[in-house]
Amino acid sequence: MSPSRKPTDRSALGLFDHAREQILSRSAPLADRMRPRTLEEFFGQEHILGPGRLLRRAIEADRISSLILYGPPGTGKTTLARVIAGRTAAEFVSINAVLAGVADIRKAIEGAKARLGGEGKRTILFVDEVHRFNKSQQDALLPHVENGTLILIGATTENPFFEVIRALVSRSRVFELRVLSKDNLRQVAHAALEDSERGYGERSVDLQEEALAHWVEVVNGDARGILNALELAVETTPPGEDGRIRIDRAVAEESIQKRAVLYDKDGDAHYDTTSALIKSLRGSDPDAALYWMAKMVTAGEDPRFLFRRMLIFASEDVGMADPRALQLVTAAAQAFDYVGMPEGRFHLAQACLYLATAPKSNSTMGFFSALEAVEKEVHGEVPNPLKDPSRDGNSLGHGKGYLYPHAYRDHWVPQQYLPDNLQGHQFYQPGEIGFEGHLKELLEERRREQLKRADCEKVERESPAERVEEEA
């Protein structure tokens, strides 16, 4: 092929590439076509992209440093990276951590080195789903991020402080993207209806408010979800005699079918929702507790996990205020094993409601105070009366002086049970609510009696000579 024809061939190839991109852009899903191209088109995330905010200023000034975008699906992490790509003078390289291998990382690094050394041009490496990189892959990026060869933009749905190596997080700014508000979601839908180039601006679409309200309610702040629902409704609803496509509540429900529950059993949503359930139980809010548990069950959480958490809660947060709580949750868990789903949901509900409405006490935490005392003390000698007399009671006098409680009125007698160095120390702090409230007064009286007896025994142990010397 002669040299004179090469430019023509390249030009033809460029035309084919342009035509292919146009076809793909027209056939792409609405959610992809409607991706914001500028900050002005970006809805939501005002806390990081509002006027005067740090990230917005950095983007507008093209002074981006390494950052990690963290948030649920559909909040605009990848879109924001594309907006940055459109505004920066740096080379923008994008890879997906699910698909990329070591060779892709090495290629990106070598390209960045060549551009920096040959042209003095920076490289921004966007890594989608960065949490999918294993530790060695993340370690491979670290020195090049640290020395400025690469500016890293990572996107992740998982908490980067757990899923991304600490060294990489410490060299990046972490920005959390939040689920879109209902107003933001309405803005997204209206923008798609009004955009003649990428959306449905050229069609006559009558989207009823109750239909839009239904979508806004069920997509859980996911912009992609509302655009997918809109696309399905518009593309599958035949126009009326007047040529208008009418989307009412029935069409909206059919186009989305099921509420999208934001819950990943292995991710942040799992831990956050579990935390919300436990805190609602602790706060004695049965309505909230039922809601969070229903969300977990709907998302496919193992009911046995829920019972395990409630068994812990019964001792940790209800405890001695209502000792029956542990019995009831145990019985409910056993009943669930007999019955299974779906009827087993009654046992989940009963355990949840009992714990939420039960009196609360965390006095079992006294055990951890006792553990701390054991770890700190040098030596805590068992008082002689408490020692086992069965082996050497005759020769060493072990067990001598022990008072048998059942021989006394109320089956109790004051005597020393703690080591000498811990006399008077109180690990158990009873509350004043529920069953435990009845114990508090009795226990305080017995503790006073024990201290009084301990003082008397201390005086008795002193020799007459020591007492005379002390008096002198």
PyMOL commands that set and color helices and strands:
alter all, ss='L'
color gray80, all
select helices_A, chain A and resi 3-27+30-33+39-41+46-49+54-60+77-87+102-118+130-132+135-146+160-163+166-170+182-194+209-218+223-236+249-256+268-282+286-298+303-321+324-339+345-357+363-376+384-386+389-396+405-407+409-411+420-422+434-461+464-471
alter helices_A, ss='H'
color red, helices_A
select strands_A, chain A and resi 67-70+91-96+123-128+151-156+173-176+205-207+245-247
alter strands_A, ss='S'
color yellow, strands_A
deselect
rebuild
show_as cartoon
